[in-house]
């Protein structure tokens, strides 16, 4: 399991205090319901012996550049982190993701406007951004995520006419029967 924390305010601390909202936590490998939510190592890191991290441990990944994390969405063998200032991809290597095998790549500098506009469908994740509606897909050659603005050559003028406040409140869903992405927004 992966978790993000919404950091509303901080009390105390200084410029060196980490922002908890920039961490993505992952639980220990689930063997039973006991491990769910355990985002730490099974060994005591202060012990003289047997203190090393093992692959089945939980932990966290720091995204220091990320703004507010809005949504986590899996696609393929990756987890995509949608924040207000970009999209990050978290993935493992050939062995898959583990506490010892993790990679982070910034997929896009274009962030999402809200969590409700992010839609996962079949083999694409779609989200509303300031500049348009973006698609995140897995590139078949590199096996990594790529983001593309889908409105520049289609409905850009219509999208631009929607007030920013309404874009932030848009709610999206995937219509599985008709295989269409749909968003509702107020048109005052």
Backbone as JSON Lines, residues from 0, in Angstrom:
{"i":0,"aa":"X","n":[0.83,-1.18,0.0],"ca":[0.0,0.0,0.0],"c":[0.87,1.24,0.0]}
{"i":1,"aa":"X","n":[0.41,2.27,-0.69],"ca":[1.09,3.56,-0.73],"c":[0.18,4.61,-0.14]}
{"i":2,"aa":"X","n":[0.78,5.6,0.53],"ca":[0.01,6.65,1.19],"c":[0.66,8.0,0.93]}
{"i":3,"aa":"X","n":[-0.17,9.03,0.82],"ca":[0.29,10.41,0.79],"c":[-0.42,11.13,1.93]}
{"i":4,"aa":"X","n":[0.21,12.15,2.46],"ca":[-0.34,12.9,3.58],"c":[-0.61,14.32,3.12]}
{"i":5,"aa":"X","n":[-1.77,14.83,3.46],"ca":[-2.09,16.22,3.15],"c":[-1.63,17.06,4.34]}
{"i":6,"aa":"X","n":[-0.64,17.9,4.1],"ca":[-0.09,18.75,5.15],"c":[-0.77,20.11,5.06]}
{"i":7,"aa":"X","n":[-1.64,20.39,6.01],"ca":[-2.4,21.63,5.99],"c":[-1.58,22.77,6.61]}
{"i":8,"aa":"X","n":[-1.07,22.56,7.79],"ca":[-0.22,23.57,8.44],"c":[0.88,22.87,9.22]}
{"i":9,"aa":"X","n":[1.92,23.63,9.5],"ca":[3.02,23.15,10.35],"c":[3.11,24.04,11.56]}
{"i":10,"aa":"X","n":[3.3,23.45,12.71],"ca":[3.49,24.22,13.93],"c":[4.93,24.06,14.37]}
{"i":11,"aa":"X","n":[5.62,25.16,14.51],"ca":[7.01,25.11,14.93],"c":[7.92,24.7,13.78]}
{"i":12,"aa":"X","n":[9.13,24.34,14.13],"ca":[10.1,23.94,13.11],"c":[10.79,25.15,12.49]}
{"i":13,"aa":"X","n":[11.68,24.88,11.57],"ca":[12.39,25.93,10.85],"c":[12.54,25.51,9.39]}
{"i":14,"aa":"X","n":[13.42,26.19,8.64],"ca":[13.56,25.88,7.21],"c":[14.12,24.49,6.95]}
{"i":15,"aa":"X","n":[14.73,23.86,7.95],"ca":[15.26,22.51,7.8],"c":[14.24,21.43,8.14]}
{"i":16,"aa":"X","n":[13.11,21.83,8.7],"ca":[12.07,20.86,9.07],"c":[11.46,20.28,7.8]}
{"i":17,"aa":"X","n":[11.47,18.95,7.65],"ca":[10.9,18.37,6.43],"c":[9.4,18.59,6.33]}
{"i":18,"aa":"X","n":[8.94,18.73,5.11],"ca":[7.5,18.83,4.86],"c":[6.96,17.42,4.68]}
{"i":19,"aa":"X","n":[6.11,16.97,5.59],"ca":[5.57,15.61,5.53],"c":[4.7,15.41,4.29]}
{"i":20,"aa":"X","n":[4.17,16.49,3.75],"ca":[3.36,16.4,2.54],"c":[4.17,16.05,1.3]}
{"i":21,"aa":"X","n":[5.5,16.03,1.41],"ca":[6.37,15.65,0.29],"c":[6.83,14.2,0.36]}
{"i":22,"aa":"X","n":[6.27,13.43,1.28],"ca":[6.65,12.03,1.41],"c":[5.54,11.13,0.9]}
{"i":23,"aa":"X","n":[5.94,10.07,0.22],"ca":[5.04,9.0,-0.17],"c":[5.46,7.8,0.68]}
{"i":24,"aa":"X","n":[4.56,7.33,1.5],"ca":[4.86,6.21,2.4],"c":[4.4,4.91,1.75]}
{"i":25,"aa":"X","n":[5.15,3.83,1.99],"ca":[4.75,2.51,1.5],"c":[4.86,1.51,2.63]}
{"i":26,"aa":"X","n":[3.89,0.59,2.66],"ca":[3.84,-0.38,3.75],"c":[4.77,-1.55,3.48]}
{"i":27,"aa":"X","n":[5.0,-2.32,4.53],"ca":[5.77,-3.55,4.4],"c":[5.04,-4.47,3.42]}
{"i":28,"aa":"X","n":[5.77,-5.41,2.82],"ca":[5.15,-6.37,1.92],"c":[4.09,-7.13,2.72]}
{"i":29,"aa":"X","n":[2.89,-7.18,2.18],"ca":[1.74,-7.73,2.9],"c":[1.74,-9.26,2.85]}
{"i":30,"aa":"X","n":[1.95,-9.88,4.0],"ca":[1.84,-11.33,4.13],"c":[0.54,-11.67,4.84]}
{"i":31,"aa":"X","n":[0.1,-10.74,5.69],"ca":[-1.18,-10.87,6.38],"c":[-1.65,-9.45,6.69]}
{"i":32,"aa":"X","n":[-2.83,-9.32,7.26],"ca":[-3.36,-7.99,7.55],"c":[-2.55,-7.25,8.6]}
{"i":33,"aa":"X","n":[-1.65,-7.92,9.27],"ca":[-0.81,-7.29,10.3],"c":[0.12,-6.24,9.7]}
{"i":34,"aa":"X","n":[0.61,-6.46,8.47],"ca":[1.58,-5.54,7.86],"c":[0.95,-4.3,7.25]}
{"i":35,"aa":"X","n":[-0.36,-4.29,7.04],"ca":[-1.02,-3.15,6.41],"c":[-0.78,-1.89,7.25]}
{"i":36,"aa":"X","n":[-0.26,-0.87,6.62],"ca":[-0.02,0.39,7.3],"c":[1.3,0.5,8.02]}
{"i":37,"aa":"X","n":[2.1,-0.55,8.04],"ca":[3.4,-0.5,8.7],"c":[4.42,0.05,7.7]}
{"i":38,"aa":"X","n":[4.64,1.34,7.76],"ca":[5.53,2.02,6.81],"c":[6.91,2.23,7.42]}
{"i":39,"aa":"X","n":[7.48,1.17,7.97],"ca":[8.78,1.24,8.6],"c":[9.47,-0.11,8.44]}
{"i":40,"aa":"X","n":[10.75,-0.17,8.8],"ca":[11.49,-1.42,8.65],"c":[11.17,-2.36,9.81]}
{"i":41,"aa":"X","n":[11.34,-3.63,9.56],"ca":[11.08,-4.62,10.61],"c":[12.24,-4.71,11.59]}
{"i":42,"aa":"X","n":[13.43,-4.3,11.19],"ca":[14.6,-4.32,12.07],"c":[14.7,-3.0,12.83]}
{"i":43,"aa":"X","n":[15.39,-3.03,13.95],"ca":[15.64,-1.82,14.74],"c":[16.85,-1.1,14.15]}
{"i":44,"aa":"X","n":[16.67,0.1,13.58],"ca":[17.8,0.79,12.94],"c":[18.89,1.22,13.93]}
{"i":45,"aa":"X","n":[18.62,1.19,15.23],"ca":[19.63,1.56,16.22],"c":[20.37,0.36,16.78]}
{"i":46,"aa":"X","n":[19.99,-0.85,16.36],"ca":[20.63,-2.07,16.87],"c":[22.04,-2.2,16.3]}
{"i":47,"aa":"X","n":[22.93,-2.83,17.06],"ca":[24.3,-3.02,16.6],"c":[24.37,-4.08,15.5]}
{"i":48,"aa":"X","n":[23.51,-5.09,15.58],"ca":[23.47,-6.16,14.58],"c":[22.07,-6.22,13.98]}
{"i":49,"aa":"X","n":[21.95,-6.72,12.79],"ca":[20.67,-6.9,12.12],"c":[19.82,-5.62,12.06]}
{"i":50,"aa":"X","n":[20.42,-4.56,11.55],"ca":[19.73,-3.28,11.46],"c":[19.45,-2.86,10.02]}
{"i":51,"aa":"X","n":[19.91,-3.64,9.06],"ca":[19.8,-3.25,7.66],"c":[18.38,-3.39,7.12]}
{"i":52,"aa":"X","n":[18.07,-2.55,6.15],"ca":[16.79,-2.61,5.46],"c":[16.75,-3.87,4.61]}
{"i":53,"aa":"X","n":[15.59,-4.52,4.57],"ca":[15.39,-5.68,3.7],"c":[14.29,-5.34,2.7]}
{"i":54,"aa":"X","n":[14.2,-6.1,1.65],"ca":[13.28,-5.81,0.55],"c":[11.82,-5.73,0.97]}
{"i":55,"aa":"X","n":[11.43,-6.48,1.99],"ca":[10.02,-6.52,2.41],"c":[9.63,-5.41,3.39]}
{"i":56,"aa":"X","n":[10.59,-4.54,3.75],"ca":[10.32,-3.46,4.69],"c":[9.43,-2.38,4.08]}
{"i":57,"aa":"X","n":[8.81,-1.61,4.95],"ca":[8.09,-0.41,4.55],"c":[9.05,0.77,4.6]}
{"i":58,"aa":"X","n":[8.55,1.93,4.24],"ca":[9.4,3.11,4.28],"c":[8.73,4.3,3.63]}
{"i":59,"aa":"X","n":[9.55,5.22,3.13],"ca":[9.01,6.4,2.48],"c":[9.92,6.84,1.35]}
{"i":60,"aa":"X","n":[9.35,7.59,0.45],"ca":[10.08,8.2,-0.66],"c":[9.85,9.69,-0.55]}
{"i":61,"aa":"X","n":[10.92,10.46,-0.58],"ca":[10.82,11.91,-0.47],"c":[10.77,12.53,-1.87]}
{"i":62,"aa":"X","n":[9.8,13.42,-2.06],"ca":[9.71,14.2,-3.3],"c":[9.85,15.68,-2.91]}
{"i":63,"aa":"X","n":[11.08,16.14,-2.65],"ca":[11.27,17.49,-2.11],"c":[10.75,18.61,-3.01]}
{"i":64,"aa":"X","n":[10.71,18.38,-4.32],"ca":[10.24,19.41,-5.25],"c":[8.72,19.47,-5.36]}
{"i":65,"aa":"X","n":[8.04,18.44,-4.89],"ca":[6.59,18.36,-5.09],"c":[5.86,19.43,-4.3]}
{"i":66,"aa":"X","n":[4.84,19.99,-4.94],"ca":[3.92,20.87,-4.24],"c":[2.97,20.0,-3.44]}
{"i":67,"aa":"X","n":[1.71,20.38,-3.38],"ca":[0.73,19.56,-2.67],"c":[0.43,18.31,-3.48]}
{"i":68,"aa":"X","n":[0.58,17.14,-2.86],"ca":[0.26,15.88,-3.52],"c":[-1.26,15.73,-3.52]}
{"i":69,"aa":"X","n":[-1.83,15.54,-4.71],"ca":[-3.28,15.47,-4.86],"c":[-3.81,14.05,-4.99]}
{"i":70,"aa":"X","n":[-3.08,13.2,-5.71],"ca":[-3.6,11.85,-5.96],"c":[-2.47,10.9,-6.34]}
{"i":71,"aa":"X","n":[-2.63,9.63,-5.96],"ca":[-1.72,8.55,-6.35],"c":[-2.51,7.6,-7.23]}
{"i":72,"aa":"X","n":[-1.95,7.28,-8.43],"ca":[-2.67,6.42,-9.37],"c":[-1.7,5.39,-9.96]}
{"i":73,"aa":"X","n":[-2.02,4.09,-9.85],"ca":[-1.17,3.08,-10.49],"c":[-1.46,2.98,-11.99]}
{"i":74,"aa":"X","n":[-0.42,2.73,-12.75],"ca":[-0.54,2.47,-14.19],"c":[0.61,1.56,-14.58]}
{"i":75,"aa":"X","n":[0.28,0.41,-15.15],"ca":[1.32,-0.58,-15.45],"c":[1.97,-1.02,-14.15]}
{"i":76,"aa":"X","n":[3.29,-1.04,-14.12],"ca":[4.01,-1.42,-12.91],"c":[4.51,-0.2,-12.14]}
{"i":77,"aa":"X","n":[3.94,0.97,-12.43],"ca":[4.37,2.22,-11.79],"c":[3.24,2.83,-10.97]}
{"i":78,"aa":"X","n":[3.63,3.72,-10.08],"ca":[2.69,4.54,-9.33],"c":[2.97,5.98,-9.72]}
{"i":79,"aa":"X","n":[1.93,6.69,-10.16],"ca":[2.09,8.09,-10.55],"c":[1.55,8.98,-9.45]}
{"i":80,"aa":"X","n":[2.37,9.98,-9.11],"ca":[2.05,10.93,-8.06],"c":[1.67,12.25,-8.73]}
{"i":81,"aa":"X","n":[0.42,12.67,-8.56],"ca":[-0.06,13.91,-9.15],"c":[-0.04,15.0,-8.08]}
{"i":82,"aa":"X","n":[0.76,16.02,-8.33],"ca":[0.89,17.14,-7.41],"c":[0.51,18.43,-8.14]}
{"i":83,"aa":"X","n":[0.44,19.51,-7.4],"ca":[0.04,20.79,-7.98],"c":[1.09,21.34,-8.94]}
{"i":84,"aa":"X","n":[2.33,20.87,-8.85],"ca":[3.37,21.4,-9.72],"c":[4.07,20.34,-10.57]}
{"i":85,"aa":"X","n":[3.46,19.19,-10.76],"ca":[4.07,18.19,-11.61],"c":[3.54,16.79,-11.35]}
{"i":86,"aa":"X","n":[4.09,15.85,-12.12],"ca":[3.73,14.44,-11.99],"c":[5.02,13.65,-11.86]}
{"i":87,"aa":"X","n":[5.07,12.75,-10.88],"ca":[6.24,11.89,-10.65],"c":[5.83,10.44,-10.83]}
{"i":88,"aa":"X","n":[6.78,9.65,-11.32],"ca":[6.58,8.21,-11.48],"c":[7.48,7.48,-10.51]}
{"i":89,"aa":"X","n":[6.9,6.55,-9.75],"ca":[7.66,5.71,-8.82],"c":[7.58,4.28,-9.35]}
{"i":90,"aa":"X","n":[8.73,3.62,-9.46],"ca":[8.76,2.27,-9.99],"c":[9.97,1.52,-9.46]}
{"i":91,"aa":"X","n":[9.96,0.21,-9.59],"ca":[11.08,-0.63,-9.21],"c":[11.93,-0.94,-10.43]}
{"i":92,"aa":"X","n":[12.82,-1.87,-10.29],"ca":[13.64,-2.31,-11.42],"c":[13.03,-3.57,-12.01]}
{"i":93,"aa":"X","n":[13.87,-4.42,-12.55],"ca":[13.39,-5.67,-13.15],"c":[12.72,-6.58,-12.13]}
{"i":94,"aa":"X","n":[13.16,-6.48,-10.88],"ca":[12.6,-7.3,-9.82],"c":[11.28,-6.73,-9.28]}
{"i":95,"aa":"X","n":[10.93,-5.53,-9.66],"ca":[9.74,-4.88,-9.13],"c":[10.1,-3.96,-7.98]}
{"i":96,"aa":"X","n":[9.12,-3.23,-7.49],"ca":[9.33,-2.26,-6.42],"c":[9.55,-2.97,-5.09]}
{"i":97,"aa":"X","n":[10.49,-2.46,-4.3],"ca":[10.71,-2.93,-2.93],"c":[11.41,-1.83,-2.15]}
{"i":98,"aa":"X","n":[11.62,-2.05,-0.87],"ca":[12.33,-1.08,-0.04],"c":[13.78,-0.9,-0.51]}
{"i":99,"aa":"X","n":[14.31,-1.89,-1.22],"ca":[15.68,-1.81,-1.72],"c":[15.76,-1.46,-3.2]}
{"i":100,"aa":"X","n":[14.64,-1.48,-3.89],"ca":[14.65,-1.3,-5.34],"c":[13.56,-0.31,-5.74]}
{"i":101,"aa":"X","n":[13.92,0.97,-5.77],"ca":[12.93,2.0,-6.09],"c":[13.57,3.12,-6.88]}
{"i":102,"aa":"X","n":[12.79,3.66,-7.8],"ca":[13.24,4.75,-8.65],"c":[12.14,5.8,-8.72]}
{"i":103,"aa":"X","n":[12.55,7.05,-8.87],"ca":[11.61,8.15,-9.01],"c":[12.04,9.0,-10.19]}
{"i":104,"aa":"X","n":[11.09,9.3,-11.08],"ca":[11.35,10.14,-12.25],"c":[10.24,11.17,-12.35]}
{"i":105,"aa":"X","n":[10.61,12.42,-12.62],"ca":[9.6,13.44,-12.84],"c":[9.11,13.31,-14.28]}
{"i":106,"aa":"X","n":[7.82,13.0,-14.42],"ca":[7.22,12.76,-15.73],"c":[6.8,14.06,-16.4]}
{"i":107,"aa":"X","n":[6.34,15.02,-15.61],"ca":[5.85,16.28,-16.17],"c":[6.02,17.41,-15.17]}
{"i":108,"aa":"X","n":[6.29,18.6,-15.68],"ca":[6.33,19.8,-14.84],"c":[4.96,20.45,-14.77]}
{"i":109,"aa":"X","n":[4.0,19.89,-15.47],"ca":[2.63,20.4,-15.46],"c":[1.83,19.63,-14.43]}
{"i":110,"aa":"X","n":[1.41,20.33,-13.39],"ca":[0.68,19.7,-12.31],"c":[-0.81,19.66,-12.53]}
{"i":111,"aa":"X","n":[-1.48,18.92,-11.68],"ca":[-2.94,18.79,-11.73],"c":[-3.59,19.94,-10.97]}
{"i":112,"aa":"X","n":[-4.81,20.27,-11.34],"ca":[-5.56,21.32,-10.65],"c":[-6.31,20.81,-9.44]}
{"i":113,"aa":"X","n":[-6.75,19.56,-9.48],"ca":[-7.47,18.97,-8.35],"c":[-7.42,17.45,-8.45]}
{"i":114,"aa":"X","n":[-7.69,16.8,-7.34],"ca":[-7.69,15.33,-7.34],"c":[-8.9,14.79,-8.09]}
{"i":115,"aa":"X","n":[-10.01,15.51,-8.09],"ca":[-11.23,15.03,-8.74],"c":[-11.16,15.05,-10.27]}
{"i":116,"aa":"X","n":[-10.21,15.79,-10.83],"ca":[-10.11,15.82,-12.29],"c":[-9.19,14.72,-12.82]}
{"i":117,"aa":"X","n":[-8.5,14.01,-11.95],"ca":[-7.59,12.93,-12.36],"c":[-8.42,11.66,-12.56]}
{"i":118,"aa":"X","n":[-8.32,11.09,-13.79],"ca":[-9.11,9.9,-14.12],"c":[-8.19,8.79,-14.61]}
{"i":119,"aa":"X","n":[-8.32,7.6,-14.03],"ca":[-7.6,6.42,-14.5],"c":[-8.54,5.63,-15.4]}
{"i":120,"aa":"X","n":[-8.07,5.3,-16.6],"ca":[-8.89,4.52,-17.53],"c":[-7.99,3.61,-18.36]}
{"i":121,"aa":"X","n":[-8.34,2.37,-18.44],"ca":[-7.63,1.36,-19.24],"c":[-6.12,1.56,-19.23]}
{"i":122,"aa":"X","n":[-5.54,2.24,-20.19],"ca":[-4.08,2.37,-20.26],"c":[-3.62,3.83,-20.25]}
{"i":123,"aa":"X","n":[-4.43,4.71,-19.68],"ca":[-4.07,6.13,-19.64],"c":[-4.63,6.77,-18.37]}
{"i":124,"aa":"X","n":[-3.9,7.76,-17.88],"ca":[-4.39,8.6,-16.78],"c":[-4.54,10.0,-17.37]}
{"i":125,"aa":"X","n":[-5.66,10.63,-17.11],"ca":[-5.94,11.95,-17.66],"c":[-6.18,12.92,-16.51]}
{"i":126,"aa":"X","n":[-5.7,14.16,-16.68],"ca":[-5.92,15.16,-15.63],"c":[-6.01,16.56,-16.21]}
{"i":127,"aa":"X","n":[-6.74,17.41,-15.48],"ca":[-6.86,18.81,-15.87],"c":[-5.71,19.61,-15.26]}
{"i":128,"aa":"X","n":[-5.1,20.45,-16.1],"ca":[-4.0,21.32,-15.68],"c":[-4.33,22.75,-16.11]}
{"i":129,"aa":"X","n":[-3.49,23.68,-15.73],"ca":[-3.7,25.07,-16.16],"c":[-3.72,25.19,-17.69]}
{"i":130,"aa":"X","n":[-2.81,24.47,-18.34],"ca":[-2.63,24.63,-19.79],"c":[-3.53,23.76,-20.64]}
{"i":131,"aa":"X","n":[-4.23,22.8,-20.05],"ca":[-5.09,21.92,-20.84],"c":[-5.33,20.59,-20.14]}
{"i":132,"aa":"X","n":[-5.9,19.66,-20.89],"ca":[-6.14,18.32,-20.38],"c":[-4.98,17.44,-20.83]}
{"i":133,"aa":"X","n":[-4.29,16.84,-19.87],"ca":[-3.1,16.05,-20.15],"c":[-3.35,14.56,-20.02]}
{"i":134,"aa":"X","n":[-2.66,13.79,-20.86],"ca":[-2.68,12.33,-20.8],"c":[-1.33,11.85,-20.28]}
{"i":135,"aa":"X","n":[-1.35,10.85,-19.41],"ca":[-0.13,10.15,-19.01],"c":[-0.28,8.71,-19.46]}
{"i":136,"aa":"X","n":[0.67,8.26,-20.28],"ca":[0.67,6.89,-20.77],"c":[2.05,6.28,-20.54]}
{"i":137,"aa":"X","n":[2.15,4.99,-20.77],"ca":[3.44,4.3,-20.68],"c":[4.02,4.19,-22.1]}
{"i":138,"aa":"X","n":[5.21,4.74,-22.3],"ca":[5.89,4.65,-23.59],"c":[6.32,3.2,-23.81]}
{"i":139,"aa":"X","n":[5.96,2.63,-24.95],"ca":[6.24,1.21,-25.22],"c":[7.73,0.92,-25.41]}
{"i":140,"aa":"X","n":[8.51,1.93,-25.79],"ca":[9.95,1.73,-25.98],"c":[10.71,1.8,-24.67]}
{"i":141,"aa":"X","n":[10.46,2.85,-23.88],"ca":[11.21,3.06,-22.63],"c":[10.54,2.43,-21.42]}
{"i":142,"aa":"X","n":[9.27,2.08,-21.55],"ca":[8.47,1.54,-20.44],"c":[8.34,2.52,-19.29]}
{"i":143,"aa":"X","n":[8.47,3.83,-19.59],"ca":[8.33,4.9,-18.6],"c":[7.15,5.77,-18.99]}
{"i":144,"aa":"X","n":[6.64,6.51,-18.03],"ca":[5.5,7.38,-18.26],"c":[5.86,8.61,-19.06]}
{"i":145,"aa":"X","n":[4.94,9.04,-19.91],"ca":[5.08,10.28,-20.67],"c":[3.76,11.06,-20.55]}
{"i":146,"aa":"X","n":[3.87,12.37,-20.49],"ca":[2.69,13.23,-20.39],"c":[2.59,14.09,-21.65]}
{"i":147,"aa":"X","n":[1.37,14.21,-22.16],"ca":[1.12,14.97,-23.37],"c":[-0.14,15.8,-23.17]}
{"i":148,"aa":"X","n":[-0.11,17.06,-23.61],"ca":[-1.3,17.9,-23.58],"c":[-2.18,17.47,-24.75]}
{"i":149,"aa":"X","n":[-3.41,17.08,-24.47],"ca":[-4.3,16.57,-25.51],"c":[-5.24,17.62,-26.09]}
{"i":150,"aa":"X","n":[-5.23,18.82,-25.53],"ca":[-6.19,19.83,-25.98],"c":[-5.63,20.84,-26.97]}
{"i":151,"aa":"X","n":[-4.32,20.94,-27.12],"ca":[-3.74,21.99,-27.96],"c":[-4.24,21.95,-29.39]}
{"i":152,"aa":"X","n":[-4.45,20.79,-29.94],"ca":[-4.9,20.69,-31.34],"c":[-6.39,20.37,-31.47]}
{"i":153,"aa":"X","n":[-7.1,20.36,-30.34],"ca":[-8.52,19.98,-30.4],"c":[-9.43,21.04,-29.78]}
{"i":154,"aa":"X","n":[-9.56,21.04,-28.46],"ca":[-10.56,21.89,-27.8],"c":[-9.91,22.96,-26.92]}
{"i":155,"aa":"X","n":[-8.73,23.43,-27.28],"ca":[-8.01,24.38,-26.43],"c":[-8.81,25.66,-26.18]}
{"i":156,"aa":"X","n":[-9.46,26.22,-27.19],"ca":[-10.22,27.46,-26.99],"c":[-11.41,27.23,-26.05]}
{"i":157,"aa":"X","n":[-12.06,26.09,-26.15],"ca":[-13.15,25.75,-25.22],"c":[-12.62,25.6,-23.8]}
{"i":158,"aa":"X","n":[-11.5,24.9,-23.65],"ca":[-10.89,24.71,-22.33],"c":[-10.48,26.04,-21.73]}
{"i":159,"aa":"X","n":[-9.86,26.91,-22.54],"ca":[-9.41,28.22,-22.05],"c":[-10.58,29.08,-21.56]}
{"i":160,"aa":"X","n":[-11.76,28.88,-22.12],"ca":[-12.93,29.69,-21.76],"c":[-13.51,29.29,-20.39]}
{"i":161,"aa":"X","n":[-13.14,28.15,-19.87],"ca":[-13.64,27.72,-18.55],"c":[-12.84,28.47,-17.49]}
{"i":162,"aa":"X","n":[-13.53,29.16,-16.57],"ca":[-12.81,29.89,-15.51],"c":[-11.97,28.93,-14.65]}
{"i":163,"aa":"X","n":[-10.82,29.41,-14.19],"ca":[-9.91,28.6,-13.39],"c":[-10.6,28.03,-12.15]}
{"i":164,"aa":"X","n":[-11.44,28.84,-11.52],"ca":[-12.13,28.37,-10.31],"c":[-13.02,27.15,-10.63]}
{"i":165,"aa":"X","n":[-13.62,27.12,-11.81],"ca":[-14.46,25.99,-12.21],"c":[-13.62,24.79,-12.63]}
{"i":166,"aa":"X","n":[-12.46,25.04,-13.24],"ca":[-11.55,23.94,-13.6],"c":[-11.1,23.21,-12.33]}
{"i":167,"aa":"X","n":[-10.84,23.96,-11.27],"ca":[-10.39,23.36,-10.02],"c":[-11.49,22.52,-9.35]}
{"i":168,"aa":"X","n":[-12.75,22.81,-9.67],"ca":[-13.86,22.06,-9.07],"c":[-14.4,20.98,-10.0]}
{"i":169,"aa":"X","n":[-13.81,20.82,-11.17],"ca":[-14.3,19.81,-12.12],"c":[-14.16,18.4,-11.54]}
{"i":170,"aa":"X","n":[-15.12,17.56,-11.87],"ca":[-15.12,16.17,-11.41],"c":[-15.16,15.28,-12.65]}
{"i":171,"aa":"X","n":[-14.25,14.32,-12.71],"ca":[-14.18,13.45,-13.88],"c":[-14.48,12.01,-13.57]}
{"i":172,"aa":"X","n":[-14.85,11.26,-14.62],"ca":[-15.06,9.82,-14.5],"c":[-14.83,9.17,-15.86]}
{"i":173,"aa":"X","n":[-14.63,7.88,-15.84],"ca":[-14.45,7.11,-17.07],"c":[-15.71,6.3,-17.3]}
{"i":174,"aa":"X","n":[-16.35,6.51,-18.44],"ca":[-17.53,5.77,-18.84],"c":[-17.05,4.49,-19.53]}
{"i":175,"aa":"X","n":[-17.06,3.37,-18.8],"ca":[-16.52,2.12,-19.31],"c":[-17.33,1.55,-20.47]}
{"i":176,"aa":"X","n":[-18.63,1.77,-20.48],"ca":[-19.48,1.23,-21.54],"c":[-19.18,1.9,-22.88]}
{"i":177,"aa":"X","n":[-19.15,3.23,-22.88],"ca":[-18.89,3.98,-24.11],"c":[-17.42,4.32,-24.32]}
{"i":178,"aa":"X","n":[-16.58,3.93,-23.32],"ca":[-15.13,4.18,-23.37],"c":[-14.82,5.65,-23.61]}
{"i":179,"aa":"X","n":[-15.43,6.5,-22.77],"ca":[-15.24,7.94,-22.87],"c":[-14.88,8.52,-21.51]}
{"i":180,"aa":"X","n":[-14.06,9.55,-21.55],"ca":[-13.74,10.32,-20.36],"c":[-14.74,11.44,-20.27]}
{"i":181,"aa":"X","n":[-15.28,11.66,-19.09],"ca":[-16.28,12.72,-18.91],"c":[-15.93,13.55,-17.68]}
{"i":182,"aa":"X","n":[-16.13,14.86,-17.8],"ca":[-15.96,15.77,-16.67],"c":[-17.2,16.62,-16.53]}
{"i":183,"aa":"X","n":[-17.55,16.93,-15.32],"ca":[-18.62,17.87,-15.02],"c":[-17.98,19.12,-14.43]}
{"i":184,"aa":"X","n":[-18.4,20.26,-14.9],"ca":[-17.94,21.53,-14.34],"c":[-19.07,22.52,-14.46]}
{"i":185,"aa":"X","n":[-19.05,23.52,-13.61],"ca":[-20.1,24.52,-13.6],"c":[-19.85,25.5,-14.74]}
{"i":186,"aa":"X","n":[-20.89,25.81,-15.49],"ca":[-20.78,26.74,-16.6],"c":[-21.68,27.94,-16.29]}
{"i":187,"aa":"X","n":[-21.18,28.79,-15.38],"ca":[-21.98,29.94,-14.98],"c":[-21.87,31.02,-16.03]}
